[in-house]
Amino acid sequence: MCSGMRWRGAVDNSGAAGVDGQTFADIEAYGEEKWLGELAEELKNKTYRPQPVRRVWIPKPDGKERPLGIPTIRDRVVQMAAVLILEPIFEADLQPEQYAYRPDRSALDAVGAVHALVNTGHTEVWTQT
């Protein structure tokens, strides 16, 4: 079931509760299928509205702090659903040498590809416009 995949993806990522304070344990006690069904209805009826993101500050090794936004579980499930639907659509149009915001690719992979090209004698950079 597709909604189950979205739910499992959000559960696997775990994390803290958002501004609504709802936890995975709360949802499991309420009933996952019922909760997912209600969320699906909101999406179908176009009444779903994302909640504000809870802001927390994470300490850094240098003594400073960095902000972290924590969405609600509802919003995480909807985000995961959007990724599962949209990612294959966009992925189909991307060239193999494009690395940004792609699954299983990183900036280090891009640097490695450029390094390999330089080491095989390539001296120019070509960009598609």
Disulfide bonds with the S-S distance in Angstrom:
none
